[in-house]
Structures are given as structure tokens and as C-alpha cells.
Amino acid sequence: MKKRPFRVRVSCLLLAVGFTLGLSACGPKQSAGPSESNGPTGGGAVKDTVVIAAGREAPTFDTMNQNWMMTCVSTLLTHNCLVRVGDDLQPEPDLAESYEAVSDTEWVFHLRQGVKFHDGSDMDAEDVKATLEKAATVAQAKQYVEKIASVEVVDPYTVKITTNGPCSSLLMDLTNQQVSILSKDDIDAGVDFNTHVNGTGPYKFVGYTPGDKIEYEVNENYFNPDEKPAIAHMIWRIIPEGSARTIALESGAVDYLYDLETVDVPKLEANSNVEVLRQDSAGLVYVMINNEKPPFDNVMFRRAISAAIDRESIIKVTMNGFANPAISNAPAGYTCSTNDNAVGYDLDKAKEYLAQSGVDPSTVEMPLVYTSDADLRTATIIQANLGELGIKVTLESMDNATWLSSYASGDYTAGIIQLAQRTMEQWVTTLYHSKNIGATNGTRLNDPEIDALLDQAAVTLDDTQRQALMTQCVARLNELCPTIPLYSAIYVKAYNSGLGGANCNATGAAYYHWLFWK
Amino acid sequence: MLKYILKRLISLLPVIIGATLIVYLILNMAQGDPARIILGENATPEAIAQLREEMGLNDPVLVRYGRYMLNLVHGDMGTSYRTNAPVSDEIFARLPYTLWLAAASIIICILLALPLGTIAAIKQNSFLDGLCMVLSLLGVSMPSFWLGLLLILLFSLTLGWLPPFGADEWKSVILPAFALAVSSMASVARTTRASMLEVIRQDYIRTARSKGISQGRVIRRHALRNAMIPTMTSIGIQVGFLLSGSVLVETVFSWPGIGRLMITSIQQRDIPTVLGCIIIFAIFFSIVNLIVDLLYGFIDPRMKSQYA
């Protein structure tokens, strides 16, 4: 076969390189932003529509048979609970315009009158009773009503809830979307709540194209005139790829990003047509450690690990600076959190704790599980940090499903986890109460003092006393160091600067019906 | 020919049984409890136990598989663990988009690869030959994910010609189809080139040229059709790869196809949905192979005897 002339091969190679470079150089102009020709609503529509981009879709619209974040986001638009979470992460009235504890185990809720479901039927106490009783039979919802002994209809707009003993978490439990109030008629008819979305919320469900978009329109009969949506139509577009979502905002195809890559934030902040909202979260990213496996059952060894980890580096590399370092075993976003007894980055202290533990680091191998690219970057830094103590860390990739099973069964040594809960009590009880070993207590911590404090807090209705108990509990946890706290992420949202009303609380929840065009 | 087609369709059954059984066993052996995934990190043992009972997960694996296949015979693909919706609803809502994308991709692939391969063969060892082969290799080397983002940057953000995501209008399919087609192009172009090179060296091509027939007519009327058999085989194989390659493209372009559904279902151990997707892919593959086999007979009448 005749050999191709050298100049031909070189010409082809140069052409190919030029083509590749040319394609790579194609990027947005510096001044690009939501296009004027597209209009603030993306696509030339008048200002009666807002388009929000999210990376994941809601798998179902059934408010009760689910535990998906995006379903909860959708439910916040279409339904209401008796109470909802305020900006201070405390319960505030929603469908119940007022409520009081008439005894340690009895609560009376006074419902708003004139509230209608989207199908035009009235909401009353029978609907509340039917909803809470149905929730008790559904696996995903029963945890929020398991402390309820009975629900009594006092009159059409008054409900009395009796609990199994004093229950400090009742109000916050009732803020969960899984106990959003449904129509009794729908419950009795056995409708498919995934396709029959009939709530009392500010928006009505219009339609869903799987994998593409969800559409809503304003509920003209919304019971709260101060919070009736200013924008008639809302569309949620599903755009799984982060870069593509950012491009969509810059091009004006969408108006609001529900989630975005932190690496895109500086570029968006430099764009005069985009505003960026930041909110410190009450969540925590941490290394969960199996406290039953030697030598990780040694408190001083765990404290040595915590003191050896450079959290600032992790934040810089993994989160591009969009996080706050955390040293407490409970998130800093709650009022009863404390850093007492907590261990921060201090290599000398780490070596001191290691010496006190009596553990020879050269004999320790620590498999560290990660489930995402971001966690891999975090794990790599931890591996380097602990290497300075002489501890060998091996990185192990797992998908989320496998990881959930592994840590519940205790078949692991250490892994990186991200978690957020609505209350400090829920956080600490879920993760550290010994009754949850084999389920949510992945550290398998079994400390009688922690259990006693949590049990007492659960039945203490006085807020001040309960918070004091929780602060004491967190201080004890910091001393025991069952997990290695790393950071609390900062929630970041980006949106068209023509939009107002953007909000986000410390749990990441937001009331999107507050959005309006300026 | 009808008998041949029926025979091929009936042979689908063992394929579906085999594929679903293997996938079912693998997914059940893999760690990860569907009930725990649905209930999340706050799942209590009691809630998990209740949900497992409701979902029938406590029955033996083969009993569950048998129940699934019995329902399948009646046209019931089961209920998604994740959404509680019928699996058939989930799949058939997305199937048209997957078919649309696959069809557009293969058309673009053919429109690009056939000319590239033919030109490369005719102008063997020339600059054009090298250029065609380098372009096709570029296509297979560039990750479709990366290419997709570049296409969005250029055609959507910079030029504003095409929509960056979704499937709202006919224009929406152009960028994802192109991103998908580019990687398939290389194989088809190279096969076409090799096949054409063999054909244009045949005596009857020399005869046709010596009779004064123009080069274009020689290629079109005499060479191309005879070179198409291996090319058709390559195209048929690429259609199968389009399904697997479409997941990344669907993610970048937010294309509501089956690829993303399958990946999400695997990650969340939504076994009925995974099986449903496998069945659709198996049927799709088999039908594509059948069409390719039938086209052999159309391209080369001597091959029609296999249908007798």
C-alpha cells in the first residue's frame, strides 16, 4: 500500500487541531446575559410566566407516598399544611390560623375559614382528620404522625389532636409536605394522588411532561390575599446538566435556577442581568465513622482525626468557597447549636490526641466511601491530611443505594455524608440515639447520657428548657466526636434581575409563589 | 418473506426472557434496598419493613420474577417503585422522544458518513482522504457530553439559532442528534471507505470506466450499491450504540428520553422500570437487525433466497 505523503498527514493534523481549537474558543460574549430579545420570561412571552430550571424532576406528585425533595418542592406550591416553617425555622400558622396546647398531650388547631381546594370544594376539619389518619397508614408519612393518638373534629373549623405523651416535635412534624392537607372526598374515593393533584396551595397543577417540564397556574381562590402569586404561570424545566442550566439562564431561556454549580457563581455574579442569592444552610457535610470498629471506637483517636482535617482547603477545592467550616457535630444553623468541646483544625493538637489514644497509626487502614465527584475531591484532601498523621486512607466509590444499605447495617468504616433536617432534635435523634442503630444511626453510637438528654427533650414542651437540653446534648456529642464535621454548604440561587421575591431558608426550602416581576 | 419476518419476531421471546432474567438476578444481587432508597436517610426499620411488605420484596427472587413475567404476558409491565406509576406509562411517555432522537441521529450519521467514506475511497491517499478520515476520527474521539456543551455554547448562546434544551419544537432535536451522530460517524465512514475500496478495484468497475461512463455515474450506479452491505451492518450496530450513548446527550440537552430514565432507575433500584427499559431496548435492537437483514435483500437481490 502506498504511504500517504508526509505533507498530507501534517496538513490534516493541523486542520484538525485548528478545528478543535476554533470550536473550543466558541463561548459566550462577556456581556451576554438574559437576552433582551427573549424578554425576562424567556422565549418572548409577556411577564405572566416565570421559568425555573432544576436538575432533578419530581418522580411523583403524590404528597404522601413519597420522600423526594422535588416532590416536596412541588407540594409547597400546590398544597398547604396545618403549619409551615418560617424564616427562623420555627413553625408558623398556615391552614391553621392559630393553635394552642391545652394540656401536655392535647393541641387545638383553629382552621382558616373560606379555604377552598383547587376543585372548588371547601376545606374543613374533616379533611384534616382524614389526612392525618391516612398518613398513619403510609410508610413514608407515618413517622410524622406516629406520636398522634387521635384526631377529633370539635367543629367544622376546629381540630383537637391528642398525642401519646408530651410531644415537643408535633408542630414541626406537621410542617412536613407528607402531611399536606388533602380532600376527604378524594381520600374516600381512592383517587390516584399522583395524577389527581388537588390541594389548597397558591398554584394549581396544570401538567407534566416526564423528563421535561411541570406547569402550574395561579390559584385565583387562594386563601391568603397577601401571598397570592403575582405571576400567573410557572414552569419548572428539568435540565440535569449544571452547565446547561447556567447557559439557559444566561441566554434567557429560563428565569431562575433552583440549583447551580458553584463554579459558575463568579461568572453569574459578574453578569449585570443576573442576581445571586446566598443562604447559609442548616445542613452539614461530615465524615460518618463506625464507632464500633476498632480503633475508631477510641474517642481520642476520633478527635485526632478531626483535628487533622483542613476544612478550609476542602471548602476551597470542593465548594469553590461556598461553604462555612463546621466543627460541631450538629449544624450551626440552629439556635441551640454550640462549638463547646468541638475539635477544629490543629495538627499539633491532632498529634497530641493521637498520642493520648495509644493507637499506632501505621497499623490503621481507613476505607473512606464517597458517592459523588464533589465528595471524591473532599476525600482526596482528607486522605492527604490524615497521611500527615501516618494514617492510611483508601478511597472507595459507591453508588448511593449501596451506601445507604452499608451504613445502616454497619458494614463500613467511614464515609462522607450530606444531611439536612428541619430541627436540631430531629438531627440529633436520627443520627445519634441508640434506638436508631441499624437504621439512621450509622455511627452506631450508644451513649446513655445522649439518649437520656434526647428522651427528656422529646417530652419538654417549654422551648427554653428544651433548647438548653439540646445545647447540653450537642456539647456532649462534640466531646465524643462520633462524626467528623466538615462544612455547611451555602445555598446559592441565581435568577433574572427582573425578578423580585426570591427567598430561601436555612433548610433550603423556598416559597416560590412569592416571586414577582419588578 | 412473511414467514421469515414472523420467525425473527418469535425469536425475540427467548431474547427477552434471557435478558430480563439476567438483569433481574443482577439487580437483586446488587446491594441496595429499594424500600430504604424510597424512604431515604430517615427511614425507620418499621417503615422499611412495612414498605417491603407492600412492595412484595420479601418474596423469593424467582417467585417475584415469575409474577413479573406472568403480568408481562398480560401486557402489565408492573409499577415503578420510585413513582408508583405504571411502568408502561413512564416508558411510553418517553419512547417517542428516544425514537425521534435515534432516527434523527442515524439520518445525520448516514448523510455525513457515506459521503465522507466514499470521497475517502475515491481519493485514496490524497489530502481529501486524510481529511475525511481525520474528521471521522475526531468525531469518535470527542466525548458527546463535551461536544454537546460546545454546540450549545455556539448555536444557542452565541448565535441564538437553536434551542439549548428540551423537546418543544422540531429544531430542538438538531443539536442532540448531531452530538450523538458524530461519534457513530467514524465507524460507518471507515466501513464505507474500506468497502468502496474493495468494490472500485473490481473488474466490472474498470469495464464501466472503459466504456466511457462518467466517474459519478460509475460510483452511484455500480460501486455504491455493491459496497453497501458492510455499511448497512455497521449502521445497524450503530443504532444499538445510539441507545446507550444517548444517556449523556439526554442529560446535556435535557432530552426527555428513555436513557435517563433507565440510569435513574438503576441508581434507585427501580427494578420494574429497568426491566421495562431492557425489554424495549431488546425489541428495538431486534427490529433494527431485522430491517437491516431485509435491506440486504433489497440492496443485493441474490440474498433474497434466504427468505424462501
HADDOCK unambig.tbl for C-alpha pairs under 7 A between the chains (distance, minus, plus):
assign (segid A and resid 4 and name CA) (segid B and resid 125 and name CA) 5.30 0.50 0.50
assign (segid A and resid 8 and name CA) (segid B and resid 127 and name CA) 5.28 0.50 0.50
assign (segid A and resid 9 and name CA) (segid B and resid 130 and name CA) 6.63 0.50 0.50
assign (segid A and resid 12 and name CA) (segid B and resid 130 and name CA) 6.12 0.50 0.50
assign (segid A and resid 12 and name CA) (segid B and resid 131 and name CA) 5.37 0.50 0.50
assign (segid A and resid 12 and name CA) (segid B and resid 134 and name CA) 6.84 0.50 0.50
assign (segid A and resid 16 and name CA) (segid B and resid 134 and name CA) 6.91 0.50 0.50
assign (segid A and resid 23 and name CA) (segid B and resid 150 and name CA) 6.94 0.50 0.50
assign (segid A and resid 24 and name CA) (segid B and resid 150 and name CA) 6.85 0.50 0.50
assign (segid A and resid 26 and name CA) (segid B and resid 153 and name CA) 6.61 0.50 0.50
assign (segid A and resid 26 and name CA) (segid B and resid 154 and name CA) 5.65 0.50 0.50
assign (segid A and resid 27 and name CA) (segid B and resid 153 and name CA) 5.46 0.50 0.50
assign (segid A and resid 27 and name CA) (segid B and resid 154 and name CA) 6.41 0.50 0.50
assign (segid A and resid 27 and name CA) (segid B and resid 158 and name CA) 6.69 0.50 0.50
assign (segid A and resid 28 and name CA) (segid B and resid 153 and name CA) 6.56 0.50 0.50
assign (segid A and resid 28 and name CA) (segid B and resid 157 and name CA) 6.23 0.50 0.50
assign (segid A and resid 28 and name CA) (segid B and resid 158 and name CA) 5.57 0.50 0.50
assign (segid A and resid 59 and name CA) (segid B and resid 82 and name CA) 6.66 0.50 0.50
assign (segid A and resid 59 and name CA) (segid B and resid 83 and name CA) 5.17 0.50 0.50
assign (segid A and resid 60 and name CA) (segid B and resid 83 and name CA) 5.03 0.50 0.50
assign (segid A and resid 67 and name CA) (segid B and resid 38 and name CA) 6.39 0.50 0.50
assign (segid A and resid 67 and name CA) (segid B and resid 39 and name CA) 5.73 0.50 0.50
assign (segid A and resid 67 and name CA) (segid B and resid 40 and name CA) 6.66 0.50 0.50
assign (segid A and resid 139 and name CA) (segid B and resid 47 and name CA) 4.99 0.50 0.50
assign (segid A and resid 139 and name CA) (segid B and resid 50 and name CA) 6.39 0.50 0.50
assign (segid A and resid 139 and name CA) (segid B and resid 51 and name CA) 5.99 0.50 0.50
assign (segid A and resid 140 and name CA) (segid B and resid 39 and name CA) 5.93 0.50 0.50
assign (segid A and resid 210 and name CA) (segid B and resid 93 and name CA) 6.85 0.50 0.50
assign (segid A and resid 210 and name CA) (segid B and resid 256 and name CA) 6.58 0.50 0.50
assign (segid A and resid 211 and name CA) (segid B and resid 256 and name CA) 4.44 0.50 0.50
assign (segid A and resid 212 and name CA) (segid B and resid 166 and name CA) 6.24 0.50 0.50
assign (segid A and resid 212 and name CA) (segid B and resid 254 and name CA) 6.82 0.50 0.50
assign (segid A and resid 212 and name CA) (segid B and resid 256 and name CA) 5.55 0.50 0.50
assign (segid A and resid 238 and name CA) (segid B and resid 254 and name CA) 6.55 0.50 0.50
assign (segid A and resid 239 and name CA) (segid B and resid 254 and name CA) 4.97 0.50 0.50
assign (segid A and resid 240 and name CA) (segid B and resid 251 and name CA) 5.50 0.50 0.50
assign (segid A and resid 240 and name CA) (segid B and resid 252 and name CA) 6.88 0.50 0.50
assign (segid A and resid 240 and name CA) (segid B and resid 254 and name CA) 6.30 0.50 0.50
assign (segid A and resid 241 and name CA) (segid B and resid 251 and name CA) 5.86 0.50 0.50
assign (segid A and resid 241 and name CA) (segid B and resid 252 and name CA) 5.24 0.50 0.50
assign (segid A and resid 244 and name CA) (segid B and resid 252 and name CA) 6.40 0.50 0.50
assign (segid A and resid 247 and name CA) (segid B and resid 157 and name CA) 6.89 0.50 0.50
assign (segid A and resid 248 and name CA) (segid B and resid 164 and name CA) 6.91 0.50 0.50
assign (segid A and resid 251 and name CA) (segid B and resid 157 and name CA) 5.60 0.50 0.50
assign (segid A and resid 401 and name CA) (segid B and resid 32 and name CA) 4.62 0.50 0.50
assign (segid A and resid 401 and name CA) (segid B and resid 37 and name CA) 6.19 0.50 0.50
assign (segid A and resid 401 and name CA) (segid B and resid 267 and name CA) 6.58 0.50 0.50
assign (segid A and resid 401 and name CA) (segid B and resid 268 and name CA) 6.20 0.50 0.50
assign (segid A and resid 402 and name CA) (segid B and resid 31 and name CA) 5.00 0.50 0.50
assign (segid A and resid 402 and name CA) (segid B and resid 32 and name CA) 4.51 0.50 0.50
assign (segid A and resid 404 and name CA) (segid B and resid 32 and name CA) 6.96 0.50 0.50
assign (segid A and resid 405 and name CA) (segid B and resid 31 and name CA) 6.89 0.50 0.50
assign (segid A and resid 405 and name CA) (segid B and resid 32 and name CA) 5.47 0.50 0.50
assign (segid A and resid 405 and name CA) (segid B and resid 33 and name CA) 6.63 0.50 0.50
assign (segid A and resid 430 and name CA) (segid B and resid 42 and name CA) 6.75 0.50 0.50
assign (segid A and resid 439 and name CA) (segid B and resid 43 and name CA) 6.64 0.50 0.50
assign (segid A and resid 439 and name CA) (segid B and resid 44 and name CA) 5.77 0.50 0.50
assign (segid A and resid 439 and name CA) (segid B and resid 45 and name CA) 5.99 0.50 0.50
assign (segid A and resid 440 and name CA) (segid B and resid 41 and name CA) 6.20 0.50 0.50
assign (segid A and resid 440 and name CA) (segid B and resid 42 and name CA) 5.81 0.50 0.50
assign (segid A and resid 440 and name CA) (segid B and resid 43 and name CA) 6.64 0.50 0.50
